[in-house]
Amino acid sequence: MAPRAPSIPPAPVLRIGALQVRYPGSERPTLDGLDLTLSAGERLALVGPSGCGKSTVARAVLQLLPPGSSCEGELLLTGQDPRQLRRAALRRLRGEAVGLVFQDPMTRLNPLLTIGEHLRDTLAAHRGGGRQRARELLARVGIDPERYGSFPHEFSGGMRQRLAIALALALQPPLVIADEPTTSLDVAVAGQVMAQLSDLCTETGSALLLISHDLAMAGRWCDRIAVLDQGRLVEEAPSHQLLTTPASPLAQRLVGAARLREGGHSEAPAAAPVLLEVEELRSWHPLPSVPWQPRWIKAVDGVSLTLHEGETIGLVGASGCGKSSLCRALMGLAPVRGGAVRLQGVDLRQLRGRSLRRARRRLQMVFQDPLACLNPQMTVGEAVADPLLIHGLASRPEARRRARQQLALVGLDPPESFEGRLPRQLSGGQQQRVAIARALILEPQVLLCDESVSMLDAEVQAEVLALLRRLQEQLGLGLLFITHDLSVAGGFCHRVLVLDGGRVVEEGAGAELLSHPRAAITRTLVEACPRLPALS
Amino acid sequence: MVTSRLGARSLSARMARWGIAIVAFYGLIALFTPLLVHGSLLPDPNAGLENPIYAPPSFGHWCGTDRLGRDVCVRTLAGSSVALQVVLSALVLALVIGVPLGMVSGYLGGGVDRVLVLVMDTLYTLPVLLLSVVLAFLLGRGLPNAAAALCVVYVPQYFRVVRNQSAQVKAELFIEAARSLGAGPAWILRRYLFRNVITSVPVLLTLNAADAVLVLGGLGFLGLGLPETIPEWGSDLQQALTALPTGIWWTALFPGLAMFVLVLGLSFLGEGLEHWLSGAPAGSDG
């Protein structure tokens, strides 16, 4: 048994002093003299740009570093140095002193074990405890104990993450480390999961170390925020103070980017010509049924909207509300059952074949996952030039020249150093820039962005949004911006439509929706969405 | 863990090296034997009238002579050229037919896919040798005919591999992204699908080549495939069989050995390639 932190005086659960970690084969230490202290029951968020060493802290604490890494400095977990422990004692320390919640729960669960077996495994490895205790734990995280025998694949992402929380807290550890626990979940579910985690930590008196790139979320759930940069602590302050009056330049930059992302509101443009008119659009998918009694999934069920030149419309909603289906229906990737789509006065549903393809050039799309939407075998230059070749608009050398211009336009400068690379050799932000360049090379009037920034970290998000806004001003684009993040939609879009069950339930200016939500679903989304504290 | 993985990699690397060496050696023989025969530096593999019959290996005839007095050594060397020609043309033909069919079938799906899969699976259920024997019998003897008979056997294999890969890649987002840009099916097949599905073909190609050498030998052994005037390992083995009980081993040993080593080399090359292709991405990522 790991010794519990004595109640008086409260010794720190975790003390890190001048910690230096270097991975094998890397020249620069990933953590370079980090100092951190976490007392019992305290909640600390670790934030910082990608690659600042946030996740390495968790690995160092649990001694899960790859063999050959060096780890020097002070490291005390509940008064013990994990580096000094033998294997059996270390294993006990890992489960009983620290619980870990990972980013993607699916990959951390064994698909061949039931939910209950996962819990019993953890319990049995440490202190025993049977089925009864496992059921209690399930009930505590809001999973029906009757699902004891279910397998991980039968659970939704949110339920899996709750199970991961139950596993981490099964042994009531004095410290819980959550590494980006909600990144793969949608806003409403993420809010519930974080609430659950926070409640359980309070209940068991565990300290929480939350690793995140989302400042607003860190501020909402943690008492203190520590900002990391290149393996060093650059600032540590109470959440409210850090988010309102950041002292260090990096914290100022991060908070600034987060405010830029959600803050500001966009003035609606003056009366401009209509680009896209969608009227009562319906996209239904057939379900297996008898022919005289057809059954449908009504993914989009009568959506109307009008998009003007230079305008941005935000489409928000919980997952499964039909926002992506609407996008796919507009792009001709999903079946359309009724309604009309008029692009600059031409009804796309009346066109077929070649003329449809030509008309659709004016309507392009940027996908959520930039890596998945680029051919892994095609270089960046080829990928951007390809649309021109598809439509026979340019010869090969001409297309290559235009692709280079386009790469420079989206800020990949100089284009010569990017065009020969494969998509996976670029960072997430650069990949999304390539995807945008590719969509824009056909000179579209309307750009659909389907969750185009949700996979990027906050600073890169702000950059990509600024890029989209600049391109919109330069080219007079109409943007249809699909997101589940109300704060982004509120700041970035001129108007916001809230979708639920395939219908528009609310419409209005972003700031107004955020302050006075009317529809129930809007209220849920607004409440779930963590926001930065207002500047006094 | 690390050592065992390194061990496996070095073993596969060694296998690949041996495979390349052996196949290159056969390639050189196949290239130079006809030239040397033409330049009278080697005897004609079909000429045997002035030679003793069934002469054991000696300085004059390194591998002895067969029942018609033909030089076993030259016949064995010439056989490698024939084997490589037939196998290569059969596989290229199978590739040219099987890969596009597989891509179309996997990408389009629906009725076309179902019919093609049914036909190919039916072909696949027939034993390789039986199918090629029937085809060789129907097509008659000759080099292109033998290649065609072998090709039909291997088309379903490429079809299956490429079709399944295509059906999988088809669901990837980048295909949908290309469709949303307005790319038609032909363009997607050519620019997006091809390079992503072709990766598993080289391994299959070398392993099939090893198999095809054996099937060609089997056809020759049954008196099918190539005309009698062309020196071929399978038919030579069949002729050697009658003399084997009387202690004449050299007519059987050398063609058999040649066939064995070529199959071994091709298999090594295939296994090595497979390790290399499947190991390369993991190595570059980690």
Interface residues (C-beta under 8 A of the other chain):
Chain A: M331 G332 L333 R357 R360 R361 Q364 M365 F367 D369 A372 C373 L374 N375 P376 Q377 M378 D386 P387 I390 H391 A435 R438 A439 L442
Chain B: E172 L173 F174 E176 A177 A178 R179 S180 L181 G182 A183 G184 W187 R191 Y192 R195 N196
